[in-house]
């Protein structure tokens, strides 16, 4: 039997039909202007009417301490340096960094908390986040998150792909696959990374990889500096016309290869070459902030002028959202405070507080927050007991997957509420547990997807971001 016949699957056959003569004829008759797609690519469709069109996901890599930022536990002061009760710890799993400690002394936060008005009876937030606290009426604070992973690499993989196993598609790739691209000149999924001041864990590119999905859905990393995307600019002596001729020849050869093999990755290659060609014009315009007014720049703070800073990336995130990018992910590294936490967390919060609040406010005043989901999260929380030496002013905290805090805003999420509760030691969940799968299912719901139906057949089974788990958290939806 001919190899080509073997490769012509039912999916490929209907895919070719949809993109064939009929589709081309309709496009030529109606035209991109009449279809409203002059500068966009049509979406692949949702399961029901969405409340959000895009996501901006700020991941604080290293795991911020919920005890020092969001989960106010004033009663812990009376337990300073006392042994964590076994009735609280319950023999739960510890990391190798503290499992051998002789003691597990309780370390109350040294930071003050203030009460801010929200749409309930108020919310207590740390003095370290005064700008973020001004969002109290916009944010949904979840204090009852939990995860299956206790170390950074599997926890990051889990939070970004829905499993601790490597090789799966990232959340942003699922969004690109499900929603399509709303701007023909920019990728649907963009990633930016800023460096913090503390202990920094490795950050693998698979956190924004497409896994088994077609490679066109992987995240595009925007770097700091004059060359935001590697190899995007033409080499010296090569004009734009030269690049066009080279692409036309390459595309012709790739199209012949596709007709021979029906390998969808060949078409992905053609698509990505064309995207890179268009990005040569769109990316410089995106990264040039000279058209931003002084009031906006002041909102984000002086670091907005430093390329690669969190503030600069937040402003870029707003500009990407305006241009229809579906999934924008900001990683800020350095939150892994096993010792000297009070000093290090001051530097970390100082780097992100003003800019992240400005991003939300900037989106809101431009009418973009209503259909943009903002997620602020780490991969797990930090322990109530001190790792290593404990004093009145200094302590460290180990990894803690049993409970931690994240916050969301916009995109159909109920504003100004606190959901979930932890015990008196912020060690176990007391009310309304939320798993990573639940969070993913809820965000997919806001984006118009039934998480049980958004799938991709791979290795003999239907793959999903939430796998066989997850429930939509209806109380946090508008």
N, C-alpha and C positions, 0 to 999 in steps of 0.2 A: 504493500500500500504506500502511496506517495506521502512523504513526510509532511507536505503542506496540508493534505487532507486531515492528517492526524492533529495538526495544530489549529484547524478551523473549528473552534468550539462554538457552542450555541451562543455564549456571551459575546464572543468576537463577531459572529455573524450579524447579530442584531445591532451591535455597536457600529459595525461598518454600514449597515442599512440606515441607521439614524443619522450618520454623518455623510450619507451618499448624495445621489443626485436630487432626491426630494428635498433634503435639508438645504442644499445649495440653491435650489430653485426658489424656495421660500425666502431665503435670506436675500437673494438678488431682487425679488419682487418687492419685499417690504423695506429692505435696507436697514442698516444699524440705527439710523436716526429715528425711524418710525417705531422700531422695536424698543427704543430707549436704551440702546446698548452701544452707543457710539464709543464710549470709553470704558466699556465693561464687558465681562464675560458672564453669560447667564448662569444662574445657580442651578443645582441639580434637583432642588425641591425639598420641602420639609414635610413632615407628617401632619402638622397642624399649624395654625397661625402662631408665629413666634412673638415674643415680647422683646427679643434682643436680636441684633444683627451681627454683633461682634463681641470679642472678649479681650480685655487687657488684664493679663495675669502677672502680678508682681510676686515673684518667688524670692523669699529671703533665705538664701541657701545657707545651711548650717543650723537652722532651727532657733528662732527667737524664743526667749523665755516668756511664757505666758504669765508667770508669777510676777514678773517685773514690768509688764506692759498692759495686760488686759484682764487678768483674773485676780481681783482684789481680795486679799485674805488677811485682814487686819488682826484676826484672832491668832495668827501664827506667832506674833511677837512674844507671847507668854511661853511659847515652846522653844525659844531660841536655844540652840545647842543641845536640846534634848533629843534622845534617840527616837527616830521615826517608829511609831508603834507597829508591831507586827500585824495587828488587826487592820492597819491601813495598807501595808505593803503586801500582805497575803502571799508571800513567797513568789511574787511575780518575777519574771525574767529581768535580769540586769545585764548591762554591757560588761565586757571584760575589764573595763577601766575602773569600775567601782565594785565589782562582785567580790573582790578580795579585801575591801575596806573592813577594818575592825568595827567601825561605827558608821551610822548613817544619821548625822546630826541635822536637825531641822534648821534651815537657813531662811528666815523671813526676808522679804525684800527690803532694801534700805531706801527705796524711793517712795515718795508721797504719791497718793492717788487723789484725784479731784472728781467730783460728781458733775456730770454735764447733762443738760436737758436733751432727752430724745423723745420718741413718741410713746414711751411707756412711762415709768416713774423715775427715769434717769439712768445713767450708766457711769460707773467708776472707771477712769482711765488714768494711766501713769502720767506723772509730770514730765516724763521723757518725750511725750508725744503731744505737745500743746497745739500744733497745727492740725494734726490728724484728729484731735479731740473736737475741733470745730466742725467736723463732719458727723457729729453724734446723731443728728436728725436725718442723715442720709444713709448711714451704714447699718448693715445687719451684722451684728457681732455674734459669732457662733463660738461658745466656750466649751463645747462638748465634742470636738473632733477627736477621733482616734485612728490609729493606723496599725497595720500588721507588722511593720518593719521597725527595727530598733537601731539600725546603723545607716549611715548617710546614703551610701550608694544604692542599696535596695529600696530605701525609703524615697529617695528622689525618683528612682525608676518607677516605683509604685504610684507616686503622686502625679507623675507626668504621663504614664502610659496605662495605668490601671492594673498593673501586675508587677511583682518583684523580678520576674524573669525578663532577661534582655531580649530584644528582637521584636517587640510589639510596637505598634504605631502610637505616636504621641497624641495628646489631646488636640493640639493645634493641627496635626495632620488629619485627624478625624474631621475637624471643622472644615478644612480645605476640601476634603473628599465629599463631605455631606452638603456643604453650602455652595461650593464653587467659588470662583473669584469674582469680586465686584469691581475690579480695576485691571484692565488688560496690561497696564504698564508697571504694575507692582505685584509681588508674590502675595498669595492669600495669607501666608504665615510668616511672620518676621520675628526674629529673636535679637535682643540686645543684652549685653552683659556689662556690669559695673563692678569694680573691685572695692571691697570694704577695707576695714582697718584691722580686723581680728584674724583668727585662725581660719584659713580658707581650705575647704575641701575641693577635691577634683570635680570638674564639671564636664561630663562626657557629652559629645554631640548627639548621642542617641536620645537624649532628653527631648530633642526636637526633631528626631528622625521619623521617617515614614514607615519603618518596619516593613510589613508585607504589603502595604498600600503602594500604588505607583509612586515612583520617586519624585514626581512633580509636586507631591503634597508635603514634602519635607520642609522644615523651617529654613528660611534664608537668614543667615547671621549678618547683621549690620555691625561693622566695627567702627571704632573711633578713628579719627584722622582723615586725611585727604583721599583715602582709598577705602570707602566703607564696605565695598564688596570686592573680594579678591578677584583679580583677573578680569574685572569688568571693563576697565579702560583699554583702549586700543594701544598696542605697542607703538613706540616712536616710529614715525614714517609710514604708519598704516592709517589711511583715512577712513571715514565712515562709509564711503562708497566701496572702498576695498573690503571692509568688513561685510557689507551687504552681499557682495559678489561671492565671498567665501562661504557665507551662510547659505546662499542659494544653491551652491554646488554641494555643500555638505547635506543640506536637506534633500536634495535630489537623490543622493546616494543612500541616505537613511530611509527614504520612502521606498526605494527599490528593495532594501533589506527588509522593511516591514512587509511588503507584498510577498516576499519569499518566506518569512517566518511567522508572520502575524504576532510577533512579540510586542506586547503593549509598551514595554520599556523603550523600544525604538521610537515610538510616537512621543513618549515622555521626553526623550532626548531632543527631538525636534522642537517640542513645545518650550523646553527650557532654554535652548539656544535662542529662540525668538524672544523669550522673556528677557534674557540678558541683553539682547540688542535694544529692546525698548527701555530697559532700565538704565542704559547709558545716558538717556535724557531725563528720566524721571527721578533717579536717585540724587543727582546733584541738586535738583530743585527741592527735593524733600529735605535734604540736610542743610540747606542754606536758610538760616533763621533770620536773615537781615530784614525780612518783611514783617517780623513780629514787632508789635508796638512795645513801648517801654513799660506800660502797665502789666502786660503779660509776662515779660521777662522778669520784672520785679516780683511777680507772684511766685515764680519758680526759684528765686534766689540767685545769688552771685555765681554759684556753681554751674548754672545753666550755660555759661560761656565756656566751660571746660569740657571739651569733647571726651566722651567716655564716662562722664560722671553720671550718677543716678538722675540728677536733675536734668541734664541734657537729654538722657534717654526718655525721661517722662515727657518732655516737650516733643520729642520725636514721636513718641507714642500717640500723642494727641493729633499730630500732623498725619500720621499713618491712619488713624481712625477716620479723620476727615476725608481721606482719599480711598476709603472703602476696604482697607485691609481687614480680613476677618479675625485673625488671631494674632495678638501682639504680646509677646512674652518678655518681661524684664527680669533678669536674674541679678540679684545683688548679693555678692559673696561676703563671707567673714563673720557669720553669726554663731560660730561654734565656740561658745565661751565655757570651757571646762574649768578655767580658773580666771581670776581677775575680772570677773563678770561686771561688777559695777563700773569699772573704768572703760572696758571695751564696749559695753552696750551704749554708753553715752556717745561714743564716736559713731557707732552704727546708726543710732536713732537720729543723730544730728545730720547725718548724710541723707536720710530718706524722708524725714518727717515733713519738712516744708514742701518738698517737691511732690510727694504723693498726694498731699492735701490739695496742692495747686492743680494737679492733673484732674482730680475729681471736680473741683470747682470750675476749671476751665471747660471741661466737657459739659458741665451743667449749664453754664451761661451761653454756650453755643448750641444748646438743644440736642447734644449728643449723648448725654448720660441716660436718657430714657430708653435708648435702644443699645446701650453698651453695658455689658457685665464687667464690673471691676472685681477682681479677686486678689486678696493679699494673704499670703500663707507661707509657712515654712513646711518642712517635711515631717516634723514631729515637734514635741514640746521639750521642756527641760524639767529636771527633777527638783522636788522641794528640798531634798537633802543636799548638803554640800559635798562636792567632790574635792577631796584633799582638805587642806587646812581651812578652818572657819574662824573669822573674827567678826566683830560688830560692823566693820565696814568693808570686809572683803570675803568673797566666797566664789566658788565655781558651781556649775550645775551639769549633771550628766544628761544623756539622751533620755527622753521619756515619751513613749508612744501611747500611753494609756489615756492621756487627755491633753489637749492643747487648744489654742484659740486661732481662728481665722476671721477675716471680715470680708463682706461683699457689699456692693452698692450698684444701683442702676439695673436696667435691663429686665424689669419685672420682679426684682427682689424687693421684698417689703422693707421700707426704710425705717430707721430709727428704732430698731428692736434688738433685744438680746435673746438668743435662743440657746437653751441647754445650760446645764449647771454642773459644777464639780463638787467634790466633797470638801471638807474644811482644810485639807492639805493640798488641794489641787493635784491629787494623785489618782483618783478614780472618778468616773462620771456618775453623777447622782441623778440627772434627768436628761432625757432626750439625746441619746447618743447619736452621733453622725459619723458614718464611716467615709472613707475616701470614695468608695463606690456610690454612696448616697449623694455626696457633693457633685460628682460627675453626672449622675443621673438627673439631678436637679438643674444643673447648668445646661445640659442637653435639652431638657424640657423647655427652658426659657428660650433656647435657640430654635425651637420648633420640632424637636426630635423625640420620639419614643425610644429611650435607650435600649429597649429590647428588640427594636426593629432596625436600628442603624448598625448594619453588619457588613462583613466582607468575607467571602468564602476563601479559606486558606487551609492547606494541609488537611483536607477532609472534614472541616467543620466551619461553622459560621462564627467568625471572630467579632467581638464587640469591645468597646472601651470598658464597659462595666462587667464583661464576661458574663457570668450567670448570677450576678449579685446586684445590689443597689435598689434603693427606693427613693422616689421623689419626695423631698421634704416640703410638703404642702404648706405647713404653717409659716414658712418664710417667704411664700409667694404672694404677690399682690392679687 
